[in-house]
Amino acid sequence: MSHPTPDPRPPSQLHEKRPFGAFEWAMVALAVVIAGGGLAFWVLRSPPAPPAPPPALVEVPAPPVAPQPSGPAPAPAPVTAGDATRARLEAVSAHPEYRTWLAKGDVLNRWALVTDNLAEGVSPRKALEPLAPARPFTVAQRGGLTVISEESYRRYDRIADAVASVDPRAFAVAYRALHPVLEAAWRALGDPHGSLDAVAARGLARLAAAPVREGEVAVEAAGPLLYLFVDPALEAQGAVEKHLLRMGPRNAKLVKRQAAALQHALGLPVPPPPPAR
């Protein structure tokens, strides 16, 4: 009886390595970007001269190992923006409101959070808090109806103007240059699946497809500080779409137009619209 010839490889080489997952490839990409300059120099330089003979070995005692704390692993540190990153972001727009948002710090993590919120249909109120209107929501009486006042719409003029001031081409350049870092910040939110491009495409498509209501919009009080849309079709909209409605037709159109322009500049696919509610 013949016996199989034993594999001459060591046991450590008899197991295939599993392929990297999407998250691991994103981390590799981030590491390559951070070390890009040094990596390019190492690849392009001429072969090094043969190394000198190693010096005699001197045994040095290993430093003591600090005890590792028990319990869950610490949360990932926020992704911070350096001078080069901030310069790229400042090139996107010179509008004072946009610069105010940048000056608040933690901009990359807030950018990732806004993108994720829009894609999931969640109003990015928290991430955009520095731009929140100072005046409260107000209503007016028109022919026996309670409607959103023009003053309430105008609270959002400066925000919509800041959005409209963004240069789509400069935005696309910054997005591509910061893509690995932004994706790392987005994955730190806790979603290991999908891709940042797919999330950005969904968020921009949601804004571009949001409804606009011309003329007066009737609302009804549902509490001391809460109003609902009288039109059931408007009240059934998602949180992002409702927020655009509360900005008024002038501002909603500016945001919708800019969302479509950014999606085109980024070359992102247009996903199907979110399901009707």
Secondary structure, DSSP 8 states (H G I E B T S, - for coil): --------S-GGGSS------HHHHHHHHHHHHHTHHHHHHHHHS-------------------------SS----------HHHHHHHHTT---HHHHHHHHTS-HHHHHHHHHHHHHHT---TTTTGGG--SS---EEEETTEEEE-HHHHHTTHHHHHHHHT--HHHHHHHHHHTHHHHHHHHHTTT--SS-HHHHHHHHHHHHHT-----S--BEEEEETTEEEESSHHHHTS-HHHHHHHHH-HHHHHHHHHHHHHHHHHHT----------
